[in-house]
Amino acid sequence: MTENEIIESAELDKRRDQRSSLKAKHAQSLTKLMGTRSDLRGVHALADHLDDAVRWTA
């Protein structure tokens, strides 16, 4: 691998880690919100789906 490819690979790894972290934070925040605000259920299908998916894996 060239030096440029090594740098690009490291940058991609860093971005993958950041993306994973953001996904986890988003799911956690959404689940917390849906738990405290039951009136939001049914407002957005994707939010409902994610909330259900997280609850089923717990």
PyMOL Python script that loads the backbone (N, CA, C, O; Angstrom):
from pymol import cmd

cmd.read_pdbstr("""\
ATOM      1  N   MET A   1       0.838  -1.186   0.000  1.00  0.00           N
ATOM      2  CA  MET A   1       0.000   0.000   0.000  1.00  0.00           C
ATOM      3  C   MET A   1       0.880   1.246   0.000  1.00  0.00           C
ATOM      4  O   MET A   1       1.928   1.298   0.644  1.00  0.00           O
ATOM      5  N   THR A   2       0.426   2.221  -0.729  1.00  0.00           N
ATOM      6  CA  THR A   2       1.152   3.482  -0.739  1.00  0.00           C
ATOM      7  C   THR A   2       0.786   4.289   0.505  1.00  0.00           C
ATOM      8  O   THR A   2      -0.178   3.983   1.206  1.00  0.00           O
ATOM      9  N   GLU A   3       1.564   5.305   0.751  1.00  0.00           N
ATOM     10  CA  GLU A   3       1.307   6.155   1.920  1.00  0.00           C
ATOM     11  C   GLU A   3      -0.068   6.811   1.811  1.00  0.00           C
ATOM     12  O   GLU A   3      -0.776   6.946   2.809  1.00  0.00           O
ATOM     13  N   ASN A   4      -0.438   7.211   0.615  1.00  0.00           N
ATOM     14  CA  ASN A   4      -1.741   7.838   0.384  1.00  0.00           C
ATOM     15  C   ASN A   4      -2.884   6.859   0.673  1.00  0.00           C
ATOM     16  O   ASN A   4      -3.891   7.242   1.267  1.00  0.00           O
ATOM     17  N   GLU A   5      -2.731   5.605   0.256  1.00  0.00           N
ATOM     18  CA  GLU A   5      -3.754   4.586   0.517  1.00  0.00           C
ATOM     19  C   GLU A   5      -3.885   4.291   2.006  1.00  0.00           C
ATOM     20  O   GLU A   5      -4.986   4.043   2.496  1.00  0.00           O
ATOM     21  N   ILE A   6      -2.778   4.317   2.719  1.00  0.00           N
ATOM     22  CA  ILE A   6      -2.799   4.088   4.162  1.00  0.00           C
ATOM     23  C   ILE A   6      -3.555   5.215   4.854  1.00  0.00           C
ATOM     24  O   ILE A   6      -4.355   4.967   5.756  1.00  0.00           O
ATOM     25  N   ILE A   7      -3.305   6.446   4.438  1.00  0.00           N
ATOM     26  CA  ILE A   7      -3.990   7.606   5.016  1.00  0.00           C
ATOM     27  C   ILE A   7      -5.488   7.528   4.719  1.00  0.00           C
ATOM     28  O   ILE A   7      -6.311   7.773   5.602  1.00  0.00           O
ATOM     29  N   GLU A   8      -5.838   7.193   3.493  1.00  0.00           N
ATOM     30  CA  GLU A   8      -7.251   7.069   3.116  1.00  0.00           C
ATOM     31  C   GLU A   8      -7.928   5.951   3.910  1.00  0.00           C
ATOM     32  O   GLU A   8      -9.071   6.102   4.342  1.00  0.00           O
ATOM     33  N   SER A   9      -7.236   4.845   4.102  1.00  0.00           N
ATOM     34  CA  SER A   9      -7.789   3.726   4.859  1.00  0.00           C
ATOM     35  C   SER A   9      -8.035   4.124   6.312  1.00  0.00           C
ATOM     36  O   SER A   9      -9.064   3.777   6.892  1.00  0.00           O
ATOM     37  N   ALA A  10      -7.094   4.845   6.890  1.00  0.00           N
ATOM     38  CA  ALA A  10      -7.243   5.302   8.276  1.00  0.00           C
ATOM     39  C   ALA A  10      -8.420   6.274   8.388  1.00  0.00           C
ATOM     40  O   ALA A  10      -9.184   6.217   9.351  1.00  0.00           O
ATOM     41  N   GLU A  11      -8.563   7.157   7.413  1.00  0.00           N
ATOM     42  CA  GLU A  11      -9.669   8.117   7.417  1.00  0.00           C
ATOM     43  C   GLU A  11     -11.017   7.398   7.292  1.00  0.00           C
ATOM     44  O   GLU A  11     -11.983   7.759   7.964  1.00  0.00           O
ATOM     45  N   LEU A  12     -11.074   6.389   6.435  1.00  0.00           N
ATOM     46  CA  LEU A  12     -12.310   5.617   6.290  1.00  0.00           C
ATOM     47  C   LEU A  12     -12.661   4.886   7.579  1.00  0.00           C
ATOM     48  O   LEU A  12     -13.826   4.851   7.976  1.00  0.00           O
ATOM     49  N   ASP A  13     -11.669   4.307   8.230  1.00  0.00           N
ATOM     50  CA  ASP A  13     -11.907   3.629   9.509  1.00  0.00           C
ATOM     51  C   ASP A  13     -12.441   4.603  10.551  1.00  0.00           C
ATOM     52  O   ASP A  13     -13.356   4.280  11.309  1.00  0.00           O
ATOM     53  N   LYS A  14     -11.860   5.797  10.579  1.00  0.00           N
ATOM     54  CA  LYS A  14     -12.292   6.824  11.527  1.00  0.00           C
ATOM     55  C   LYS A  14     -13.745   7.213  11.266  1.00  0.00           C
ATOM     56  O   LYS A  14     -14.530   7.353  12.204  1.00  0.00           O
ATOM     57  N   ARG A  15     -14.100   7.386  10.003  1.00  0.00           N
ATOM     58  CA  ARG A  15     -15.472   7.772   9.649  1.00  0.00           C
ATOM     59  C   ARG A  15     -16.464   6.648   9.949  1.00  0.00           C
ATOM     60  O   ARG A  15     -17.590   6.917  10.368  1.00  0.00           O
ATOM     61  N   ARG A  16     -16.066   5.412   9.744  1.00  0.00           N
ATOM     62  CA  ARG A  16     -16.934   4.277  10.073  1.00  0.00           C
ATOM     63  C   ARG A  16     -17.218   4.236  11.578  1.00  0.00           C
ATOM     64  O   ARG A  16     -18.350   4.004  12.001  1.00  0.00           O
ATOM     65  N   ASP A  17     -16.183   4.464  12.365  1.00  0.00           N
ATOM     66  CA  ASP A  17     -16.357   4.477  13.819  1.00  0.00           C
ATOM     67  C   ASP A  17     -17.288   5.611  14.246  1.00  0.00           C
ATOM     68  O   ASP A  17     -18.145   5.422  15.110  1.00  0.00           O
ATOM     69  N   GLN A  18     -17.120   6.787  13.641  1.00  0.00           N
ATOM     70  CA  GLN A  18     -17.984   7.923  13.959  1.00  0.00           C
ATOM     71  C   GLN A  18     -19.427   7.621  13.588  1.00  0.00           C
ATOM     72  O   GLN A  18     -20.343   7.926  14.351  1.00  0.00           O
ATOM     73  N   ARG A  19     -19.633   7.022  12.419  1.00  0.00           N
ATOM     74  CA  ARG A  19     -20.976   6.691  11.960  1.00  0.00           C
ATOM     75  C   ARG A  19     -21.645   5.694  12.903  1.00  0.00           C
ATOM     76  O   ARG A  19     -22.819   5.849  13.240  1.00  0.00           O
ATOM     77  N   SER A  20     -20.917   4.691  13.322  1.00  0.00           N
ATOM     78  CA  SER A  20     -21.464   3.695  14.259  1.00  0.00           C
ATOM     79  C   SER A  20     -21.853   4.353  15.576  1.00  0.00           C
ATOM     80  O   SER A  20     -22.907   4.061  16.142  1.00  0.00           O
ATOM     81  N   SER A  21     -21.003   5.231  16.048  1.00  0.00           N
ATOM     82  CA  SER A  21     -21.279   5.928  17.300  1.00  0.00           C
ATOM     83  C   SER A  21     -22.529   6.796  17.177  1.00  0.00           C
ATOM     84  O   SER A  21     -23.366   6.813  18.079  1.00  0.00           O
ATOM     85  N   LEU A  22     -22.656   7.513  16.065  1.00  0.00           N
ATOM     86  CA  LEU A  22     -23.830   8.365  15.854  1.00  0.00           C
ATOM     87  C   LEU A  22     -25.109   7.545  15.737  1.00  0.00           C
ATOM     88  O   LEU A  22     -26.152   7.952  16.249  1.00  0.00           O
ATOM     89  N   LYS A  23     -25.043   6.402  15.072  1.00  0.00           N
ATOM     90  CA  LYS A  23     -26.223   5.536  14.956  1.00  0.00           C
ATOM     91  C   LYS A  23     -26.681   5.072  16.331  1.00  0.00           C
ATOM     92  O   LYS A  23     -27.875   5.074  16.628  1.00  0.00           O
ATOM     93  N   ALA A  24     -25.733   4.676  17.165  1.00  0.00           N
ATOM     94  CA  ALA A  24     -26.081   4.202  18.504  1.00  0.00           C
ATOM     95  C   ALA A  24     -26.682   5.326  19.342  1.00  0.00           C
ATOM     96  O   ALA A  24     -27.662   5.117  20.057  1.00  0.00           O
ATOM     97  N   LYS A  25     -26.097   6.514  19.251  1.00  0.00           N
ATOM     98  CA  LYS A  25     -26.615   7.656  20.007  1.00  0.00           C
ATOM     99  C   LYS A  25     -28.019   8.020  19.542  1.00  0.00           C
ATOM    100  O   LYS A  25     -28.891   8.329  20.354  1.00  0.00           O
ATOM    101  N   HIS A  26     -28.228   7.980  18.235  1.00  0.00           N
ATOM    102  CA  HIS A  26     -29.540   8.322  17.682  1.00  0.00           C
ATOM    103  C   HIS A  26     -30.594   7.319  18.140  1.00  0.00           C
ATOM    104  O   HIS A  26     -31.684   7.711  18.557  1.00  0.00           O
ATOM    105  N   ALA A  27     -30.283   6.062  18.066  1.00  0.00           N
ATOM    106  CA  ALA A  27     -31.225   5.021  18.487  1.00  0.00           C
ATOM    107  C   ALA A  27     -31.540   5.139  19.974  1.00  0.00           C
ATOM    108  O   ALA A  27     -32.691   4.993  20.386  1.00  0.00           O
ATOM    109  N   GLN A  28     -30.515   5.403  20.771  1.00  0.00           N
ATOM    110  CA  GLN A  28     -30.712   5.533  22.210  1.00  0.00           C
ATOM    111  C   GLN A  28     -31.594   6.747  22.521  1.00  0.00           C
ATOM    112  O   GLN A  28     -32.503   6.660  23.347  1.00  0.00           O
ATOM    113  N   SER A  29     -31.329   7.860  21.870  1.00  0.00           N
ATOM    114  CA  SER A  29     -32.115   9.076  22.111  1.00  0.00           C
ATOM    115  C   SER A  29     -33.552   8.907  21.649  1.00  0.00           C
ATOM    116  O   SER A  29     -34.481   9.350  22.323  1.00  0.00           O
ATOM    117  N   LEU A  30     -33.733   8.280  20.521  1.00  0.00           N
ATOM    118  CA  LEU A  30     -35.083   8.069  19.997  1.00  0.00           C
ATOM    119  C   LEU A  30     -35.879   7.151  20.922  1.00  0.00           C
ATOM    120  O   LEU A  30     -37.052   7.408  21.195  1.00  0.00           O
ATOM    121  N   THR A  31     -35.254   6.096  21.399  1.00  0.00           N
ATOM    122  CA  THR A  31     -35.933   5.173  22.306  1.00  0.00           C
ATOM    123  C   THR A  31     -36.298   5.871  23.608  1.00  0.00           C
ATOM    124  O   THR A  31     -37.388   5.671  24.144  1.00  0.00           O
ATOM    125  N   LYS A  32     -35.394   6.681  24.107  1.00  0.00           N
ATOM    126  CA  LYS A  32     -35.674   7.437  25.337  1.00  0.00           C
ATOM    127  C   LYS A  32     -36.846   8.395  25.122  1.00  0.00           C
ATOM    128  O   LYS A  32     -37.738   8.486  25.966  1.00  0.00           O
ATOM    129  N   LEU A  33     -36.846   9.102  24.005  1.00  0.00           N
ATOM    130  CA  LEU A  33     -37.933  10.029  23.692  1.00  0.00           C
ATOM    131  C   LEU A  33     -39.263   9.301  23.556  1.00  0.00           C
ATOM    132  O   LEU A  33     -40.276   9.740  24.099  1.00  0.00           O
ATOM    133  N   MET A  34     -39.258   8.190  22.830  1.00  0.00           N
ATOM    134  CA  MET A  34     -40.505   7.441  22.627  1.00  0.00           C
ATOM    135  C   MET A  34     -41.009   6.865  23.948  1.00  0.00           C
ATOM    136  O   MET A  34     -42.215   6.690  24.124  1.00  0.00           O
ATOM    137  N   GLY A  35     -40.107   6.572  24.869  1.00  0.00           N
ATOM    138  CA  GLY A  35     -40.506   6.059  26.169  1.00  0.00           C
ATOM    139  C   GLY A  35     -41.165   7.118  27.040  1.00  0.00           C
ATOM    140  O   GLY A  35     -42.042   6.811  27.847  1.00  0.00           O
ATOM    141  N   THR A  36     -40.742   8.356  26.877  1.00  0.00           N
ATOM    142  CA  THR A  36     -41.307   9.435  27.695  1.00  0.00           C
ATOM    143  C   THR A  36     -42.484  10.133  27.030  1.00  0.00           C
ATOM    144  O   THR A  36     -43.290  10.770  27.708  1.00  0.00           O
ATOM    145  N   ARG A  37     -42.589  10.021  25.718  1.00  0.00           N
ATOM    146  CA  ARG A  37     -43.659  10.710  24.992  1.00  0.00           C
ATOM    147  C   ARG A  37     -44.472   9.722  24.162  1.00  0.00           C
ATOM    148  O   ARG A  37     -44.279   9.616  22.951  1.00  0.00           O
ATOM    149  N   SER A  38     -45.361   9.013  24.801  1.00  0.00           N
ATOM    150  CA  SER A  38     -46.168   8.001  24.112  1.00  0.00           C
ATOM    151  C   SER A  38     -47.089   8.628  23.063  1.00  0.00           C
ATOM    152  O   SER A  38     -47.555   7.935  22.159  1.00  0.00           O
ATOM    153  N   ASP A  39     -47.355   9.941  23.176  1.00  0.00           N
ATOM    154  CA  ASP A  39     -48.202  10.612  22.191  1.00  0.00           C
ATOM    155  C   ASP A  39     -47.537  10.721  20.819  1.00  0.00           C
ATOM    156  O   ASP A  39     -48.202  11.031  19.830  1.00  0.00           O
ATOM    157  N   LEU A  40     -46.227  10.468  20.755  1.00  0.00           N
ATOM    158  CA  LEU A  40     -45.511  10.531  19.477  1.00  0.00           C
ATOM    159  C   LEU A  40     -45.654   9.252  18.659  1.00  0.00           C
ATOM    160  O   LEU A  40     -45.336   9.233  17.470  1.00  0.00           O
ATOM    161  N   ARG A  41     -46.131   8.189  19.293  1.00  0.00           N
ATOM    162  CA  ARG A  41     -46.310   6.914  18.600  1.00  0.00           C
ATOM    163  C   ARG A  41     -47.265   7.101  17.434  1.00  0.00           C
ATOM    164  O   ARG A  41     -48.346   7.664  17.604  1.00  0.00           O
ATOM    165  N   GLY A  42     -46.884   6.641  16.261  1.00  0.00           N
ATOM    166  CA  GLY A  42     -47.730   6.752  15.075  1.00  0.00           C
ATOM    167  C   GLY A  42     -47.483   7.997  14.249  1.00  0.00           C
ATOM    168  O   GLY A  42     -48.054   8.146  13.169  1.00  0.00           O
ATOM    169  N   VAL A  43     -46.639   8.895  14.741  1.00  0.00           N
ATOM    170  CA  VAL A  43     -46.363  10.131  14.002  1.00  0.00           C
ATOM    171  C   VAL A  43     -45.421   9.867  12.831  1.00  0.00           C
ATOM    172  O   VAL A  43     -45.599  10.425  11.748  1.00  0.00           O
ATOM    173  N   HIS A  44     -44.428   9.023  13.050  1.00  0.00           N
ATOM    174  CA  HIS A  44     -43.447   8.739  12.003  1.00  0.00           C
ATOM    175  C   HIS A  44     -43.170   7.234  12.001  1.00  0.00           C
ATOM    176  O   HIS A  44     -42.676   6.688  12.988  1.00  0.00           O
ATOM    177  N   ALA A  45     -43.482   6.583  10.912  1.00  0.00           N
ATOM    178  CA  ALA A  45     -43.378   5.119  10.834  1.00  0.00           C
ATOM    179  C   ALA A  45     -41.955   4.609  11.083  1.00  0.00           C
ATOM    180  O   ALA A  45     -41.773   3.585  11.741  1.00  0.00           O
ATOM    181  N   LEU A  46     -40.956   5.311  10.566  1.00  0.00           N
ATOM    182  CA  LEU A  46     -39.575   4.859  10.756  1.00  0.00           C
ATOM    183  C   LEU A  46     -39.169   4.950  12.225  1.00  0.00           C
ATOM    184  O   LEU A  46     -38.471   4.070  12.729  1.00  0.00           O
ATOM    185  N   ALA A  47     -39.595   5.998  12.911  1.00  0.00           N
ATOM    186  CA  ALA A  47     -39.298   6.133  14.337  1.00  0.00           C
ATOM    187  C   ALA A  47     -39.965   5.004  15.120  1.00  0.00           C
ATOM    188  O   ALA A  47     -39.358   4.429  16.024  1.00  0.00           O
ATOM    189  N   ASP A  48     -41.195   4.691  14.779  1.00  0.00           N
ATOM    190  CA  ASP A  48     -41.889   3.577  15.436  1.00  0.00           C
ATOM    191  C   ASP A  48     -41.156   2.260  15.194  1.00  0.00           C
ATOM    192  O   ASP A  48     -40.977   1.459  16.111  1.00  0.00           O
ATOM    193  N   HIS A  49     -40.741   2.050  13.969  1.00  0.00           N
ATOM    194  CA  HIS A  49     -40.036   0.815  13.609  1.00  0.00           C
ATOM    195  C   HIS A  49     -38.726   0.684  14.395  1.00  0.00           C
ATOM    196  O   HIS A  49     -38.433  -0.378  14.943  1.00  0.00           O
ATOM    197  N   LEU A  50     -37.949   1.752  14.446  1.00  0.00           N
ATOM    198  CA  LEU A  50     -36.679   1.718  15.164  1.00  0.00           C
ATOM    199  C   LEU A  50     -36.908   1.493  16.657  1.00  0.00           C
ATOM    200  O   LEU A  50     -36.193   0.715  17.289  1.00  0.00           O
ATOM    201  N   ASP A  51     -37.897   2.168  17.213  1.00  0.00           N
ATOM    202  CA  ASP A  51     -38.210   2.003  18.631  1.00  0.00           C
ATOM    203  C   ASP A  51     -38.585   0.543  18.925  1.00  0.00           C
ATOM    204  O   ASP A  51     -38.113  -0.035  19.904  1.00  0.00           O
ATOM    205  N   ASP A  52     -39.426  -0.043  18.085  1.00  0.00           N
ATOM    206  CA  ASP A  52     -39.809  -1.452  18.255  1.00  0.00           C
ATOM    207  C   ASP A  52     -38.611  -2.379  18.121  1.00  0.00           C
ATOM    208  O   ASP A  52     -38.457  -3.320  18.899  1.00  0.00           O
ATOM    209  N   ALA A  53     -37.765  -2.113  17.138  1.00  0.00           N
ATOM    210  CA  ALA A  53     -36.587  -2.963  16.900  1.00  0.00           C
ATOM    211  C   ALA A  53     -35.642  -2.942  18.095  1.00  0.00           C
ATOM    212  O   ALA A  53     -35.109  -3.980  18.488  1.00  0.00           O
ATOM    213  N   VAL A  54     -35.435  -1.769  18.670  1.00  0.00           N
ATOM    214  CA  VAL A  54     -34.543  -1.659  19.820  1.00  0.00           C
ATOM    215  C   VAL A  54     -35.151  -2.386  21.011  1.00  0.00           C
ATOM    216  O   VAL A  54     -34.445  -3.075  21.746  1.00  0.00           O
ATOM    217  N   ARG A  55     -36.438  -2.237  21.201  1.00  0.00           N
ATOM    218  CA  ARG A  55     -37.089  -2.895  22.332  1.00  0.00           C
ATOM    219  C   ARG A  55     -37.046  -4.416  22.181  1.00  0.00           C
ATOM    220  O   ARG A  55     -36.867  -5.120  23.174  1.00  0.00           O
ATOM    221  N   TRP A  56     -37.205  -4.935  20.972  1.00  0.00           N
ATOM    222  CA  TRP A  56     -37.201  -6.379  20.770  1.00  0.00           C
ATOM    223  C   TRP A  56     -35.824  -6.988  20.960  1.00  0.00           C
ATOM    224  O   TRP A  56     -35.710  -8.172  21.277  1.00  0.00           O
ATOM    225  N   THR A  57     -34.763  -6.188  20.770  1.00  0.00           N
ATOM    226  CA  THR A  57     -33.405  -6.718  20.932  1.00  0.00           C
ATOM    227  C   THR A  57     -32.915  -6.599  22.356  1.00  0.00           C
ATOM    228  O   THR A  57     -31.879  -7.167  22.700  1.00  0.00           O
ATOM    229  N   ALA A  58     -33.631  -5.878  23.189  1.00  0.00           N
ATOM    230  CA  ALA A  58     -33.185  -5.676  24.588  1.00  0.00           C
ATOM    231  C   ALA A  58     -33.411  -6.910  25.422  1.00  0.00           C
ATOM    232  O   ALA A  58     -33.096  -6.916  26.612  1.00  0.00           O
TER     233      ALA A  58
END
""", "prot")
cmd.dss("prot")
cmd.show_as("cartoon", "prot")
cmd.util.cbc("prot")
cmd.orient("prot")
